[in-house]
């Protein structure tokens, strides 16, 4: 059977971020780039040589990390797009391997690889200074599989959370070099995670499903944020600076907003913006009064399970809304 993928490259356009912020950058098939919210002009593009897997704003706002297939993690200068650092993730055979996700905790760069994290001092490029295994067999803690997202703890910089392709979520300590807390959720796995502002709750985006809220004090799921999301792609949500509103996209092209001060076990959106896009909105990022949306997904017209009409074409686009 011949498989056709109908997808157009997309480029997100974003302004320089505020300090201590992370954001979804433009992910084009083999390029990283930065644009301006004030105009449609793209400031720079850079061919990374492989499919871009993840991006992360450096905390000072002067650079952006990018990880792509079969390439080291690269640090791009925000204004010019010049590569100012390369952090080599390696396997046991000393071969360069790509990180599936990247994050920053204080002055430490963290990359998620198969079965372990690799850590660098941002000031020193090259090989990783240390590693942390996903799963600690001595204490039966940690995640398994491949990590898809990691996030730093907002009040305890030594800690970071991680989710991946299995039902386990973990909170890790850089100092101790292992997982200090493990929670179990959906068997579908998770593609994105974010802490609440106080670090008590960990929100995780279920692959092809809802958003789950975990209480890190009890190590258990306490709430489900209901949404329509059927795509198997990586989905990203965002929490506004006040810590009260959570923004997410849906498979029907809507943007939904949740009130995180709602203490019901099942939370429905308090606001739904319909028909923002004609197709799926997998990624949402909020900065100030601006919102960046990445829309579109790969489709397989020959798949008998696909119920879309044959004459419908899928488009990948980016929308900047105010």
C-alpha positions as CSV (number, residue, x, y, z in Angstrom):
1,X,0.0,0.0,0.0
2,X,1.3,3.4,-0.9
3,X,1.2,5.9,2.0
4,X,0.8,9.6,1.2
5,X,1.5,12.2,3.7
6,X,-0.2,15.5,2.9
7,X,1.6,18.2,5.0
8,X,3.2,21.5,4.3
9,X,6.1,22.9,6.2
10,X,5.2,25.4,8.8
11,X,7.1,28.3,10.3
12,X,6.1,29.9,13.6
13,X,6.7,33.6,14.1
14,X,7.6,34.8,17.5
15,X,9.0,37.8,19.3
16,X,12.0,37.7,21.6
17,X,10.8,36.0,24.8
18,X,10.7,37.4,28.3
19,X,13.4,36.1,30.7
20,X,12.6,32.9,32.5
21,X,10.2,31.8,29.7
22,X,10.1,29.0,27.3
23,X,8.2,28.8,24.1
24,X,7.4,26.7,21.1
25,X,9.5,27.9,18.2
26,X,8.9,27.5,14.6
27,X,9.4,23.9,13.6
28,X,9.9,23.5,10.0
29,X,10.8,20.0,8.6
30,X,14.6,20.7,8.6
31,X,14.8,24.3,9.8
32,X,14.7,26.4,12.9
33,X,13.8,30.1,12.7
34,X,12.6,33.2,14.5
35,X,10.2,35.8,13.3
36,X,8.7,39.0,14.7
37,X,5.2,39.4,16.1
38,X,5.2,43.0,14.9
39,X,5.5,42.0,11.3
40,X,5.3,39.0,9.0
41,X,9.0,39.2,8.3
42,X,11.1,36.2,9.3
43,X,14.3,37.4,11.0
44,X,16.4,34.3,10.3
45,X,16.3,30.7,9.2
46,X,18.8,28.0,9.7
47,X,19.0,24.5,8.2
48,X,19.6,22.1,11.0
49,X,20.3,19.2,8.7
50,X,17.5,17.0,10.1
51,X,13.9,16.9,11.4
52,X,13.6,19.4,14.3
53,X,12.4,17.5,17.4
54,X,12.2,20.2,20.1
55,X,13.2,23.8,20.9
56,X,13.6,25.7,24.1
57,X,14.3,29.3,24.9
58,X,17.5,29.9,26.8
59,X,16.5,31.6,30.1
60,X,18.3,34.9,29.3
61,X,16.3,35.2,26.1
62,X,19.5,35.7,24.1
63,X,19.5,32.2,22.6
64,X,17.4,29.2,21.7
65,X,18.2,25.5,21.9
66,X,17.2,23.2,19.1
67,X,17.5,19.5,18.8
68,X,17.2,17.7,15.5
69,X,17.6,14.2,14.1
70,X,21.1,12.8,14.2
71,X,22.5,16.2,15.3
72,X,23.8,17.6,18.6
73,X,21.7,20.1,20.6
74,X,22.5,23.5,19.1
75,X,22.3,26.9,20.7
76,X,21.3,29.7,18.2
77,X,21.9,33.4,18.9
78,X,18.5,35.0,18.9
79,X,19.2,38.1,16.9
80,X,21.5,36.7,14.1
81,X,20.7,32.9,14.1
82,X,24.4,32.1,14.5
83,X,25.3,28.8,16.2
84,X,27.1,29.7,19.4
85,X,27.2,26.3,21.0
86,X,26.8,22.6,20.3
87,X,26.1,20.0,23.0
88,X,26.9,16.4,21.9
89,X,24.6,13.8,23.1
90,X,26.2,10.4,22.7
91,X,25.3,6.7,23.1
92,X,27.5,4.0,24.6
93,X,29.4,3.7,21.3
94,X,30.4,7.3,21.4
95,X,28.1,8.1,18.4
96,X,26.2,11.3,18.2
97,X,22.5,10.8,19.1
98,X,19.6,13.3,19.0
99,X,17.7,14.4,22.1
100,X,14.0,13.9,21.9
101,X,13.4,16.9,24.2
102,X,15.4,19.6,25.9
103,X,15.1,21.8,28.9
104,X,17.1,24.2,31.1
105,X,17.4,24.2,34.9
106,X,19.4,27.2,36.2
107,X,22.7,26.9,34.3
108,X,22.2,23.3,33.4
109,X,21.0,22.1,30.0
110,X,19.1,18.8,30.1
111,X,18.5,16.5,27.1
112,X,16.2,13.5,27.1
113,X,17.6,10.4,25.3
114,X,16.8,6.7,25.3
115,X,16.8,5.4,28.8
116,X,18.6,8.4,30.3
117,X,19.1,12.2,30.5
118,X,22.3,13.9,29.7
119,X,23.3,17.1,31.5
120,X,25.6,20.0,30.4
121,X,26.9,23.2,31.9
122,X,25.6,25.7,29.4
123,X,28.9,27.5,29.6
124,X,30.8,24.4,28.4
125,X,29.9,22.8,25.0
126,X,30.9,19.3,23.9
127,X,30.1,16.1,25.7
128,X,27.7,15.9,28.7
129,X,29.1,16.3,32.2
130,X,26.8,13.7,33.7
131,X,23.8,11.4,33.1
132,X,20.7,10.4,35.0
133,X,19.0,7.1,34.2
134,X,15.3,7.2,33.7
135,X,14.6,4.3,36.0
136,X,16.3,3.6,39.2
137,X,16.1,-0.2,39.9
138,X,17.3,0.2,43.5
139,X,14.3,2.3,44.5
140,X,11.9,1.4,41.6
141,X,11.4,5.0,40.7
142,X,11.5,7.0,37.4
143,X,10.0,6.7,34.0
144,X,10.6,4.2,31.2
145,X,10.6,4.4,27.4
146,X,11.6,7.7,25.8
147,X,11.1,11.1,27.4
148,X,9.0,13.4,25.3
149,X,9.0,16.5,27.5
150,X,10.7,17.8,30.6
151,X,10.1,20.9,32.7
152,X,12.0,22.6,35.6
153,X,10.4,22.9,39.0
154,X,9.4,26.6,39.5
155,X,10.4,26.8,43.2
156,X,13.1,24.1,43.6
157,X,15.6,24.5,40.8
158,X,17.3,21.1,41.7
159,X,14.2,19.3,40.5
160,X,12.7,18.7,37.0
161,X,9.8,16.7,35.8
162,X,9.6,14.4,32.8
163,X,7.0,12.5,30.8
164,X,7.3,10.1,27.9
165,X,6.0,7.2,25.9
166,X,4.7,5.1,28.9
167,X,2.2,5.7,31.7
168,X,4.9,6.9,34.2
169,X,5.7,10.5,35.1
170,X,8.8,11.3,37.1
171,X,10.4,14.1,39.1
172,X,14.2,14.0,39.2
173,X,16.9,15.6,41.3
174,X,20.1,16.8,39.7
175,X,21.9,16.6,43.0
176,X,21.0,13.0,43.8
177,X,21.0,11.9,40.1
178,X,17.8,9.9,40.2
179,X,14.1,10.1,40.4
180,X,12.7,11.2,43.7
181,X,9.0,10.8,42.8
182,X,7.0,8.7,40.4
183,X,3.4,8.9,39.4
184,X,1.3,6.6,37.1
185,X,-1.2,7.9,34.6
186,X,-2.5,7.0,31.2
187,X,-1.1,4.0,29.3
188,X,-1.1,6.1,26.1
189,X,1.8,8.1,27.4
190,X,2.3,11.9,27.5
191,X,3.8,14.4,25.1
192,X,4.0,17.6,27.2
193,X,4.2,18.6,30.9
194,X,4.1,21.8,32.9
195,X,4.2,22.6,36.6
196,X,1.8,24.9,38.3
197,X,3.4,28.2,39.6
198,X,3.8,26.8,43.1
199,X,5.1,23.4,41.9
200,X,2.5,21.5,43.7
201,X,0.7,20.2,40.6
202,X,2.1,18.7,37.4
203,X,-0.1,18.9,34.3
204,X,0.6,16.4,31.5
205,X,-0.9,16.3,28.0
206,X,-2.1,12.8,27.2
207,X,-1.2,11.4,23.8
208,X,-4.4,11.4,21.8
209,X,-6.5,12.5,24.8
210,X,-7.1,14.8,27.7
211,X,-4.8,16.8,30.0
212,X,-4.2,15.2,33.4
213,X,-3.4,17.0,36.6
214,X,-1.2,15.2,39.2
215,X,-0.7,16.3,42.8
216,X,3.0,15.9,43.5
217,X,2.4,15.6,47.3
218,X,0.3,12.5,46.9
219,X,1.9,11.2,43.7
220,X,-1.5,10.6,42.1
221,X,-3.8,12.0,39.4
222,X,-6.4,14.3,40.9
223,X,-8.1,16.0,37.9
224,X,-8.8,15.5,34.2
225,X,-9.1,18.5,31.9
226,X,-11.5,17.3,29.2
227,X,-10.7,18.1,25.6
228,X,-11.2,16.8,22.1
229,X,-7.8,15.6,20.9
230,X,-7.4,12.7,18.6
231,X,-4.0,13.4,16.9
232,X,-1.1,11.2,17.7
233,X,1.3,14.1,17.2
234,X,3.1,15.8,20.0
235,X,0.6,18.3,21.6
236,X,1.6,21.3,23.7
237,X,-0.4,23.5,26.0
238,X,0.5,26.6,28.0
239,X,-0.3,28.2,31.3
240,X,-0.6,32.0,31.5
241,X,1.7,34.0,33.8
242,X,-1.0,34.3,36.5
243,X,-1.0,30.5,36.8
244,X,-4.8,30.4,36.6
245,X,-5.6,29.8,32.9
246,X,-4.5,26.9,30.8
247,X,-4.7,27.1,27.0
248,X,-4.9,24.2,24.7
249,X,-5.9,23.4,21.1
250,X,-8.3,20.7,19.9
251,X,-8.5,18.3,16.9
252,X,-11.5,20.3,15.5
253,X,-9.5,23.5,15.3
254,X,-10.7,25.3,18.4
255,X,-8.7,26.9,21.3
256,X,-10.0,26.0,24.8
257,X,-9.3,27.7,28.1
258,X,-9.5,26.1,31.5
259,X,-9.8,27.7,35.0
260,X,-7.1,25.9,37.1
261,X,-8.9,27.2,40.3
262,X,-11.7,24.8,39.5
263,X,-11.4,21.9,42.0
264,X,-13.8,19.4,40.3
265,X,-12.4,16.1,39.3
266,X,-13.4,16.7,35.7
267,X,-12.8,20.2,34.4
268,X,-14.6,21.5,31.3
269,X,-13.3,24.5,29.4
270,X,-14.6,27.9,30.6
271,X,-14.0,29.4,27.1
272,X,-13.9,27.8,23.7
273,X,-12.9,29.7,20.6
274,X,-14.3,27.7,17.7
275,X,-13.1,27.6,14.1
276,X,-9.8,29.2,14.8
277,X,-8.3,26.8,12.3
278,X,-9.8,24.4,9.8
279,X,-7.8,21.5,11.2
280,X,-6.1,20.3,14.4
281,X,-4.3,22.7,16.7
282,X,-1.7,20.6,18.5
283,X,0.5,23.4,19.9
284,X,-0.4,26.5,21.8
285,X,1.9,29.1,23.3
286,X,1.0,32.2,25.2
287,X,3.2,35.2,25.9
288,X,1.6,38.3,27.4
289,X,-1.4,39.2,25.2
290,X,-0.1,37.2,22.2
291,X,-0.9,33.6,21.4
292,X,1.0,31.5,18.9
293,X,-0.8,28.5,17.4
294,X,0.7,25.7,15.3
295,X,-1.9,23.9,13.3
296,X,-2.1,20.9,11.0
297,X,-1.2,17.2,11.1
298,X,0.0,14.4,8.9
299,X,-2.8,12.4,7.3
300,X,-2.8,9.1,5.4
301,X,-5.5,9.1,2.7
302,X,-5.2,5.4,2.0
303,X,-5.9,4.5,5.6
304,X,-9.3,2.8,5.7
305,X,-9.8,4.0,9.3
306,X,-9.6,7.6,8.2
307,X,-13.0,9.1,7.9
308,X,-12.0,12.3,6.2
309,X,-13.3,13.0,2.6
310,X,-10.8,12.3,-0.1
311,X,-11.0,15.8,-1.5
312,X,-9.9,17.4,1.8
313,X,-6.3,18.5,2.0
314,X,-4.4,19.0,5.2
315,X,-2.5,22.3,5.7
316,X,0.2,23.1,8.3
317,X,0.1,26.7,9.3
318,X,0.9,29.1,12.1
319,X,-1.4,31.7,13.5
320,X,-0.4,34.6,15.7
321,X,-3.5,35.9,17.6
322,X,-4.0,38.8,20.0
